[in-house]
């Protein structure tokens, strides 16, 4: 998307809140200040909604998600030993689908997020369409999800996920 030598010139606005009406509910996240990568805080009333917003935020880093029609429905299932690894696995699974299948997504609905005997499991329904350079403006390419500065903050009726995407 953006040549590596030009990446440091790109800045995501500090603490801009993006809100979109998808799947009938408000989705919110902030881009936080970071020198070279995308530092994101995603919010939700519970962990499932915060995971949905984290996915939406990741795709917003790459393109204007409002221009992604939810034409193709798919399902994702990931398992991990803890909630941090689950967040990583969730975002990584979506990023791999973009890289391998060329799919952009604009709707995310976590159907199951539960504790298992081996850790945690997430099943979700996702919807989007194939990337088209004529329709989907390129913002910044996401190379990887990282654990660096990853946080899961749980409060009554509010969950905040903070994570960094390597761009």
C-alpha positions in Angstrom: 0.0 0.0 0.0 2.5 2.6 1.1 6.2 2.2 0.4 8.2 1.6 3.6 10.4 4.7 3.1 7.3 6.9 3.2 5.6 5.3 6.2 7.1 7.7 8.8 5.6 10.7 7.1 2.1 9.3 7.6 0.4 10.3 10.8 -2.9 9.1 12.2 -4.7 11.8 14.0 -4.3 11.7 17.8 -7.5 10.6 19.6 -9.9 11.0 16.7 -13.0 9.0 17.4 -14.6 7.2 14.5 -18.2 6.1 14.9 -20.0 4.0 12.3 -23.4 2.5 12.3 -22.9 -1.2 11.5 -25.0 -4.2 12.4 -27.5 -1.8 14.0 -25.1 -0.5 16.7 -22.6 2.2 17.2 -19.0 1.2 16.8 -16.3 3.4 18.3 -12.5 3.5 18.4 -9.7 6.0 18.7 -6.4 6.3 16.9 -3.8 7.1 19.6 -0.5 8.8 19.1 2.4 6.5 18.1 5.5 7.4 16.1 5.5 4.8 13.4 2.6 2.3 13.9 -1.1 2.5 14.3 -2.0 2.5 18.1 -5.7 1.9 18.6 -8.1 2.0 21.5 -11.4 0.1 20.7 -14.4 0.3 23.0 -17.4 -1.8 23.7 -20.0 -2.4 26.4 -18.6 -5.9 26.7 -15.6 -7.9 25.4 -17.4 -9.1 22.3 -18.4 -5.6 21.1 -14.9 -4.3 21.8 -13.5 -7.1 19.6 -15.9 -6.1 16.8 -14.8 -2.5 17.1 -11.1 -3.5 17.1 -11.7 -5.4 13.8 -13.5 -2.4 12.3 -10.6 -0.1 13.4 -8.0 -2.3 11.8 -9.8 -2.2 8.4 -10.3 1.6 8.8 -6.5 1.9 9.0 -6.3 0.2 5.6 -9.3 1.9 3.8 -12.5 3.8 4.2 -14.6 1.1 5.7 -17.8 3.0 4.9 -17.2 2.1 1.2 -16.9 -1.6 1.9 -20.3 -3.3 1.1 -21.1 -6.3 3.3 -21.9 -8.4 0.2 -20.1 -11.6 1.1 -20.7 -13.3 4.5 -18.1 -15.5 6.1 -17.3 -17.0 9.5 -14.2 -16.9 11.6 -13.3 -19.1 14.6 -10.2 -18.7 16.7 -9.0 -20.1 20.0 -6.2 -18.9 22.3 -4.8 -19.5 25.8 -5.9 -16.1 27.1 -7.9 -13.0 26.1 -4.8 -11.1 24.8 -3.8 -14.0 22.6 -7.5 -14.2 21.5 -7.5 -10.6 20.4 -4.2 -11.1 18.5 -5.6 -14.3 16.8 -8.8 -12.6 15.9 -7.2 -9.6 14.2 -4.5 -11.8 12.6 -7.1 -14.2 11.1 -8.9 -11.2 9.5 -5.6 -9.7 8.2 -4.7 -13.1 6.7 -8.0 -13.2 4.9 -7.2 -9.8 3.4 -3.7 -10.8 2.4 -4.7 -14.2 0.9 -8.3 -13.6 -0.4 -8.1 -9.9 -1.0 -11.2 -9.4 1.2 -12.1 -6.2 3.0 -14.7 -6.4 5.8 -17.1 -3.8 7.2 -19.3 -5.8 9.5 -18.3 -7.9 12.4 -20.6 -9.8 14.8 -19.1 -11.9 17.5 -21.5 -14.8 18.0 -19.6 -16.7 20.7 -16.8 -15.5 23.0 -16.4 -17.9 25.9 -13.9 -19.6 28.2 -13.0 -23.2 27.4 -11.0 -25.8 29.2 -8.0 -24.8 27.1 -8.4 -21.0 27.2 -10.8 -18.9 25.1 -12.8 -19.3 21.9 -14.3 -16.7 19.5 -16.7 -17.4 16.7 -17.9 -14.5 14.5 -19.8 -13.6 11.4 -18.0 -11.2 9.1 -19.2 -9.5 5.9 -17.4 -7.6 3.2 -16.3 -7.6 -0.4 -13.2 -8.1 -2.6 -10.8 -5.2 -2.6 -11.1 -3.0 -5.6 -8.6 -0.1 -6.1 -11.2 1.9 -7.9 -13.7 1.7 -5.1 -11.6 1.3 -1.9 -9.1 4.1 -1.2 -5.7 2.9 0.0 -4.7 4.3 3.4 -1.9 2.4 5.1 -0.9 -1.2 4.7 -1.0 -3.3 7.9 1.9 -5.7 8.1 1.1 -7.4 11.4 -0.8 -7.3 14.7 1.5 -7.0 17.7 1.4 -7.7 21.4 3.4 -4.6 22.2 1.4 -2.3 24.6 -1.6 -4.6 24.2 -4.1 -4.0 27.0 -7.6 -5.2 27.9 -9.2 -2.9 30.4 -12.5 -4.1 31.9 -14.9 -1.8 33.8 -18.6 -2.1 34.6 -20.4 -1.9 31.2 -17.2 -0.9 29.4 -14.3 -2.7 27.9 -11.3 -0.9 26.3 -8.8 -2.8 24.0 -5.5 -1.1 23.2 -3.2 -2.6 20.6 -0.7 -1.7 18.0 -0.7 -2.6 14.3 2.7 -2.7 12.5 2.3 -0.6 9.4 
